[in-house]
Amino acid sequence: RRTTLKGIAAMATIQIIPNHILRAETAPSNQLTKGIIGCGGISSSHLKMPGKLLALCDVDSKHLANRMGQVKKGGNNDVKGYEHFEEIIARKDIDIVHIATPPHWHAYMAIAAAKAGKDIWCEKPMSRTIGEGIAMVKAVEEQERIFRLNTWFRFQSNYYGLGRPASDAWKVVHHKLLGDGPYTFNLGSAFVGNWKLGMWSGKTDLKEQPIPDQLNYDKWLGPAPLKPYHPHRVHMSFRGYWDYDGGGLGDMGQHFLDPCQFVLGKDNESPVSVEVDTQKQHHDAVLPWRRIEMVYADGTKIILDASHDKGPIISGPKGNIFGGFKSDVPDLDKKLKELSGPPKVITDFHQSVRERKKFALNEQNGFRSCTLINIAKIALRENRPLKFDSDKLEFIDDVKANAYLNPPARGKYGV
């Protein structure tokens, strides 16, 4: 069973980059530079992030031209555009690579960037499969890189539904204000309902269309299987297909689920079982589902339930937290003010890069929260309960489910 994971981990072959060549430590201006791979909608947020932008890349020449025009209109005439991401990674004057592509490219680009001595700012979800995530962690750590996953609700902003920072929920659980556990995190219709938007479901009746002149479709597919072109496969609606993402669960899931792992203290483990309530899923297109329940070894649960509306979001044996952080625990707010919060972490990525210290949401805890998404996706596709080994990172005595851990990559992208 473990051969699947060993195969993809081979992508992350050791190639240590000596500290003395790190530009972040040697550049005279000490100004960190960046290149952005992917010029779709999400790239607009990466333009605003710190760092001097030197390069943009996209396999759609119209997307690239639009972003290049926007940047140059803003006064940056130093930026250069590329069709092939390998050219950005090869530039010695770029410190940080931002990966703003569909998820099926995240692992391959992150591993290549790590081998080239770049630090990495990666979009969510971290990886499309568990095997790819393992390989990303291996590459980042062996190459001594700094990695950031682009979701932030565990350390800043109010967490969805609670109306409070996740640190307040962490206090509740860590200081056992709802009892000793186990706890249940139930993300109801406010979360799951949004994941049923049409753009996050695929189409089951795609008919081949001519490939637009501006799109390098073969490079867009990259490691994904070769399938006839249709505009619904690419750009904004790619999330509706298993080959590239996992519907709304893949798109927004890590925003919702990463804070759950943080609050519950589960950053170093994964659930041991998963059950789903879904219609039969299509082999290619992601279809809407109704409920997912994941259970950890100690009985702690994370539930995604479209029918759960006004019930508690966090439950323990001695109380509950409802939407807006309302609670049946007496004087909860007063108690929270007197309690210590979570350990301090670095929430400025450029500080992490300069000091060579892990970012708040890095390759390790990011991998674990992405594993929630990836085991749920497999259970949906199989439409049956699954048992998972949190240490071995594989399903227990389940050849069919384990086949999803590291599906074969296309052509030269295979490992």
PLY file of the C-alpha trace (Angstrom):
ply
format ascii 1.0
element vertex 415
property float x
property float y
property float z
element edge 414
property int vertex1
property int vertex2
end_header
0.00 0.00 0.00
2.81 2.40 0.79
4.38 2.18 -2.66
2.00 4.87 -3.91
3.27 7.40 -1.38
6.91 6.43 -1.84
6.55 7.05 -5.55
5.41 10.63 -5.37
7.78 11.42 -2.51
10.58 10.68 -4.96
9.78 14.00 -6.62
11.35 15.66 -3.60
14.88 14.33 -4.12
17.41 15.91 -1.74
19.14 18.98 -3.08
20.15 21.15 -0.14
20.67 24.83 -0.92
23.48 26.31 1.21
22.47 29.23 3.39
25.15 31.49 1.97
23.38 31.75 -1.39
20.00 32.78 0.02
19.18 36.13 -1.57
17.05 37.13 1.41
20.25 37.28 3.44
22.62 38.70 0.83
20.67 41.16 -1.28
22.17 44.65 -0.75
18.73 46.28 -0.51
17.39 43.42 1.60
14.18 43.79 -0.43
12.54 40.47 -1.16
11.46 39.84 -4.72
8.65 37.66 -6.05
7.23 36.02 -9.14
3.58 34.99 -9.50
2.59 31.84 -11.39
-1.02 32.02 -12.53
-2.79 35.20 -13.61
-6.42 34.24 -12.98
-8.80 35.90 -10.55
-6.99 34.92 -7.34
-3.72 36.42 -8.57
-5.10 39.91 -7.93
-4.68 39.31 -4.19
-1.09 38.14 -4.69
-0.26 41.37 -6.50
-1.08 43.23 -3.29
1.18 41.10 -1.09
4.60 42.46 -0.03
7.67 42.03 -2.21
8.92 43.56 -5.43
7.18 41.86 -8.35
9.60 40.83 -11.11
7.71 38.18 -13.04
4.26 36.95 -14.03
3.37 33.66 -15.68
0.29 32.15 -17.30
-0.41 29.60 -20.03
-3.28 31.81 -21.26
-1.75 34.74 -23.10
-4.84 36.91 -22.54
-4.72 36.41 -18.79
-1.01 37.19 -18.81
-1.47 40.30 -20.95
-4.25 41.60 -18.67
-2.14 41.25 -15.54
0.97 42.64 -17.24
-1.03 45.67 -18.35
-2.42 46.18 -14.86
1.02 46.01 -13.27
2.70 48.31 -15.78
-0.16 50.79 -15.52
0.60 50.85 -11.81
4.17 51.94 -12.58
6.09 48.65 -12.42
8.06 48.42 -15.65
10.49 45.81 -14.31
8.03 42.93 -14.48
8.50 40.34 -17.23
5.87 37.90 -18.52
6.33 34.18 -19.14
4.32 31.29 -20.52
6.38 28.60 -18.78
6.74 28.63 -14.99
10.15 26.95 -15.21
11.61 30.23 -16.47
10.48 32.10 -13.36
11.87 29.43 -11.08
15.21 29.54 -12.90
15.67 33.27 -12.24
18.29 33.81 -9.55
16.96 37.27 -8.68
13.57 35.98 -7.46
13.30 35.04 -3.77
9.64 33.99 -3.43
7.42 32.12 -5.85
3.66 32.67 -5.48
1.66 29.70 -6.81
-1.80 30.91 -7.83
-2.70 28.07 -10.18
-5.31 25.29 -10.04
-4.46 22.72 -7.33
-3.33 19.97 -9.72
-0.20 22.06 -10.33
0.58 23.04 -6.71
2.81 20.10 -5.79
4.87 20.07 -8.98
5.52 23.80 -8.91
6.23 23.91 -5.17
8.72 21.05 -5.41
10.47 22.64 -8.40
10.60 25.98 -6.60
12.02 24.37 -3.46
14.74 22.61 -5.44
15.64 25.95 -7.03
16.09 27.53 -3.60
12.90 29.60 -3.63
10.55 30.21 -0.75
6.91 29.49 -1.54
3.57 31.22 -1.05
0.97 28.69 -2.21
-2.75 28.96 -2.79
-5.22 26.64 -1.08
-5.91 23.77 -1.06
-2.28 22.88 -0.47
-2.42 19.75 -2.64
-4.92 17.83 -4.75
-3.92 14.48 -3.25
-2.38 13.18 -0.04
0.62 11.82 -1.91
1.34 15.20 -3.46
1.14 16.79 -0.02
3.68 14.32 1.37
6.05 15.15 -1.47
5.62 18.90 -0.89
6.48 18.56 2.80
9.53 16.44 1.97
10.85 18.92 -0.60
10.26 22.05 1.49
11.97 20.58 4.54
14.88 18.91 2.78
15.60 22.08 0.83
15.23 24.20 3.99
12.61 26.45 2.40
9.96 28.66 4.00
6.39 27.80 2.96
3.12 29.64 3.44
-0.35 28.38 2.64
-2.70 31.17 1.62
-5.42 30.94 4.24
-5.26 32.93 7.43
-8.29 32.32 9.67
-6.33 30.39 12.29
-4.30 33.49 13.13
-6.17 36.60 11.95
-9.67 37.82 11.04
-12.92 36.56 12.52
-13.61 32.90 11.80
-16.70 32.16 9.71
-19.90 31.85 11.75
-18.32 32.47 15.13
-17.79 36.20 14.64
-14.60 35.90 16.69
-10.96 35.06 16.01
-10.18 31.37 16.08
-7.95 32.08 19.09
-11.07 32.57 21.25
-12.37 29.15 20.24
-8.90 27.74 20.93
-9.11 29.10 24.48
-12.50 27.44 24.97
-11.18 24.04 23.92
-7.66 24.28 25.36
-8.91 25.39 28.79
-11.77 22.84 28.69
-14.58 25.34 29.18
-16.94 22.89 27.45
-15.59 19.90 29.36
-12.78 17.43 28.79
-14.02 16.36 25.35
-14.45 14.84 22.95
-15.60 17.88 20.99
-17.71 18.23 17.85
-17.21 20.98 15.27
-20.35 21.17 13.10
-20.13 23.46 10.09
-23.72 23.69 8.93
-25.67 25.11 6.01
-23.93 28.49 6.17
-20.82 26.62 5.05
-21.97 23.56 3.15
-24.77 25.36 1.33
-22.27 27.71 -0.27
-20.31 24.76 -1.59
-23.21 23.81 -3.85
-22.86 26.84 -6.11
-22.99 25.86 -9.78
-19.49 27.03 -10.53
-18.25 24.44 -8.04
-20.00 21.52 -9.71
-18.81 19.98 -12.93
-20.80 19.15 -16.04
-21.33 15.53 -17.04
-22.13 16.18 -20.71
-19.10 18.11 -21.98
-18.59 18.00 -25.74
-15.17 18.73 -27.20
-14.61 22.35 -28.28
-11.78 23.98 -30.26
-8.88 25.09 -28.08
-8.59 28.90 -28.07
-5.44 30.24 -29.73
-4.39 32.07 -26.59
-4.42 28.96 -24.34
-1.66 26.36 -24.08
-4.11 23.67 -23.02
-1.55 20.89 -22.89
0.53 22.90 -20.39
-2.62 23.90 -18.46
-3.40 20.18 -17.99
0.18 19.38 -17.04
0.11 16.27 -14.80
-3.67 15.84 -15.18
-5.08 13.26 -17.62
-5.46 14.33 -21.23
-9.14 15.04 -21.84
-10.89 16.90 -24.69
-10.95 20.66 -24.24
-14.09 22.39 -23.04
-14.12 25.91 -21.57
-15.86 24.66 -18.42
-12.76 22.62 -17.55
-10.48 25.62 -17.25
-10.25 28.94 -15.45
-12.94 29.68 -12.84
-15.00 26.50 -13.30
-12.09 24.02 -13.16
-12.98 23.41 -9.49
-15.91 21.24 -10.57
-13.66 18.41 -11.81
-11.80 15.82 -9.75
-8.71 15.98 -11.97
-7.99 19.58 -10.96
-9.66 20.20 -7.57
-12.64 18.90 -5.57
-15.57 21.26 -5.99
-16.37 23.71 -3.23
-14.71 21.38 -0.73
-11.43 21.87 -2.54
-11.94 25.58 -3.06
-13.14 26.81 0.33
-12.58 23.74 2.48
-9.16 24.69 3.81
-10.46 28.13 4.84
-13.13 26.41 6.95
-11.29 23.30 8.12
-7.81 24.55 8.95
-9.08 26.60 11.94
-10.95 23.49 13.17
-7.71 21.52 13.41
-6.04 24.45 15.14
-8.88 24.94 17.65
-9.17 21.23 18.38
-5.40 20.78 18.83
-5.18 18.29 15.97
-2.32 19.78 13.93
-0.30 16.57 14.22
-2.97 14.01 13.39
-5.76 13.18 10.99
-9.20 11.59 11.42
-9.32 7.80 11.59
-12.72 7.44 9.92
-14.94 9.32 7.47
-18.59 8.83 6.49
-20.53 10.64 3.77
-24.08 11.23 2.63
-23.99 12.08 -1.07
-25.58 11.34 -4.38
-23.51 9.03 -6.56
-20.55 11.06 -7.73
-19.53 11.23 -11.38
-16.15 9.83 -12.42
-15.12 13.21 -13.86
-17.40 15.94 -12.51
-17.85 16.86 -8.84
-21.53 16.83 -7.84
-23.26 18.30 -4.75
-23.27 16.28 -1.53
-25.17 16.50 1.76
-23.01 15.50 4.73
-19.46 14.51 5.72
-18.46 13.31 9.19
-14.80 12.79 10.16
-13.84 11.27 13.52
-10.47 11.34 15.30
-9.07 8.55 17.47
-10.31 10.24 20.67
-13.87 10.64 19.37
-13.52 14.30 18.35
-15.64 15.00 15.28
-15.75 17.48 12.41
-19.11 17.48 10.62
-20.08 19.26 7.43
-23.87 19.11 7.27
-26.10 21.09 4.90
-29.16 20.41 7.09
-27.52 21.69 10.28
-28.62 25.32 10.56
-29.29 26.75 14.01
-27.55 24.20 16.22
-24.20 24.66 17.97
-21.00 25.06 15.96
-18.76 23.72 18.76
-20.07 21.19 21.29
-18.54 19.55 24.32
-19.88 17.44 27.21
-20.52 20.54 29.35
-21.70 23.17 26.87
-21.92 24.63 23.39
-20.81 27.56 21.23
-23.41 28.82 18.76
-23.20 31.26 15.85
-21.94 34.69 16.83
-20.08 33.05 19.73
-23.21 32.78 21.84
-22.93 30.09 24.48
-24.81 28.26 27.21
-21.66 28.43 29.36
-22.20 31.08 32.07
-19.96 34.17 31.87
-17.99 32.78 28.95
-16.62 36.15 27.79
-15.48 37.04 31.29
-13.68 33.71 31.62
-11.99 34.11 28.24
-10.45 37.43 29.24
-8.66 35.74 32.13
-7.22 32.84 30.13
-4.00 32.56 28.16
-4.20 32.32 24.39
-2.36 30.14 21.88
1.44 30.28 21.53
2.83 33.19 19.52
3.60 32.46 15.86
5.02 34.43 12.96
2.19 35.82 10.84
4.35 38.00 8.54
5.65 35.78 5.75
8.54 38.06 4.90
9.62 37.97 8.53
9.61 34.17 8.28
11.74 34.36 5.15
14.26 36.77 6.64
14.57 34.95 9.95
14.32 31.44 8.39
11.58 30.48 10.84
8.31 28.69 10.07
5.26 30.72 9.13
2.05 30.31 11.17
0.43 28.10 8.51
3.23 26.11 6.96
3.88 22.86 5.12
3.32 20.73 8.23
0.04 21.97 9.72
-1.18 22.94 6.25
-0.66 19.37 5.08
-2.72 18.01 7.96
-5.66 20.35 7.35
-5.51 19.63 3.62
-5.62 15.92 4.45
-9.10 16.52 5.89
-10.19 17.68 2.44
-8.47 14.88 0.60
-9.82 11.98 2.69
-13.31 13.52 2.45
-13.00 13.76 -1.33
-12.08 10.08 -1.56
-15.01 9.06 0.62
-17.34 11.10 -1.59
-16.01 9.45 -4.74
-16.32 6.00 -3.20
-19.66 6.86 -1.50
-18.91 4.63 1.50
-17.35 4.81 4.98
-13.55 4.63 5.12
-10.99 3.90 7.85
-7.77 5.92 7.79
-4.39 5.37 9.44
-3.29 8.78 10.70
0.36 7.72 11.08
0.83 5.76 7.86
-1.37 8.22 5.93
-3.26 5.53 4.08
-6.62 3.82 4.25
-6.72 0.58 6.21
-6.90 -2.61 4.11
-8.55 -0.70 1.26
-6.81 -1.01 -2.08
-9.50 0.89 -3.97
-9.45 3.93 -1.67
-5.65 3.93 -1.54
-5.54 4.19 -5.33
-6.64 7.82 -4.92
-3.64 8.70 -2.73
-1.33 9.03 -5.70
-3.09 8.64 -9.05
-0.74 8.33 -12.03
0.45 11.59 -13.54
0.53 12.18 -17.28
3.61 11.75 -19.43
6.75 13.53 -18.27
5.00 14.56 -15.06
4.96 10.98 -13.79
7.22 9.92 -10.93
0 1
1 2
2 3
3 4
4 5
5 6
6 7
7 8
8 9
9 10
10 11
11 12
12 13
13 14
14 15
15 16
16 17
17 18
18 19
19 20
20 21
21 22
22 23
23 24
24 25
25 26
26 27
27 28
28 29
29 30
30 31
31 32
32 33
33 34
34 35
35 36
36 37
37 38
38 39
39 40
40 41
41 42
42 43
43 44
44 45
45 46
46 47
47 48
48 49
49 50
50 51
51 52
52 53
53 54
54 55
55 56
56 57
57 58
58 59
59 60
60 61
61 62
62 63
63 64
64 65
65 66
66 67
67 68
68 69
69 70
70 71
71 72
72 73
73 74
74 75
75 76
76 77
77 78
78 79
79 80
80 81
81 82
82 83
83 84
84 85
85 86
86 87
87 88
88 89
89 90
90 91
91 92
92 93
93 94
94 95
95 96
96 97
97 98
98 99
99 100
100 101
101 102
102 103
103 104
104 105
105 106
106 107
107 108
108 109
109 110
110 111
111 112
112 113
113 114
114 115
115 116
116 117
117 118
118 119
119 120
120 121
121 122
122 123
123 124
124 125
125 126
126 127
127 128
128 129
129 130
130 131
131 132
132 133
133 134
134 135
135 136
136 137
137 138
138 139
139 140
140 141
141 142
142 143
143 144
144 145
145 146
146 147
147 148
148 149
149 150
150 151
151 152
152 153
153 154
154 155
155 156
156 157
157 158
158 159
159 160
160 161
161 162
162 163
163 164
164 165
165 166
166 167
167 168
168 169
169 170
170 171
171 172
172 173
173 174
174 175
175 176
176 177
177 178
178 179
179 180
180 181
181 182
182 183
183 184
184 185
185 186
186 187
187 188
188 189
189 190
190 191
191 192
192 193
193 194
194 195
195 196
196 197
197 198
198 199
199 200
200 201
201 202
202 203
203 204
204 205
205 206
206 207
207 208
208 209
209 210
210 211
211 212
212 213
213 214
214 215
215 216
216 217
217 218
218 219
219 220
220 221
221 222
222 223
223 224
224 225
225 226
226 227
227 228
228 229
229 230
230 231
231 232
232 233
233 234
234 235
235 236
236 237
237 238
238 239
239 240
240 241
241 242
242 243
243 244
244 245
245 246
246 247
247 248
248 249
249 250
250 251
251 252
252 253
253 254
254 255
255 256
256 257
257 258
258 259
259 260
260 261
261 262
262 263
263 264
264 265
265 266
266 267
267 268
268 269
269 270
270 271
271 272
272 273
273 274
274 275
275 276
276 277
277 278
278 279
279 280
280 281
281 282
282 283
283 284
284 285
285 286
286 287
287 288
288 289
289 290
290 291
291 292
292 293
293 294
294 295
295 296
296 297
297 298
298 299
299 300
300 301
301 302
302 303
303 304
304 305
305 306
306 307
307 308
308 309
309 310
310 311
311 312
312 313
313 314
314 315
315 316
316 317
317 318
318 319
319 320
320 321
321 322
322 323
323 324
324 325
325 326
326 327
327 328
328 329
329 330
330 331
331 332
332 333
333 334
334 335
335 336
336 337
337 338
338 339
339 340
340 341
341 342
342 343
343 344
344 345
345 346
346 347
347 348
348 349
349 350
350 351
351 352
352 353
353 354
354 355
355 356
356 357
357 358
358 359
359 360
360 361
361 362
362 363
363 364
364 365
365 366
366 367
367 368
368 369
369 370
370 371
371 372
372 373
373 374
374 375
375 376
376 377
377 378
378 379
379 380
380 381
381 382
382 383
383 384
384 385
385 386
386 387
387 388
388 389
389 390
390 391
391 392
392 393
393 394
394 395
395 396
396 397
397 398
398 399
399 400
400 401
401 402
402 403
403 404
404 405
405 406
406 407
407 408
408 409
409 410
410 411
411 412
412 413
413 414
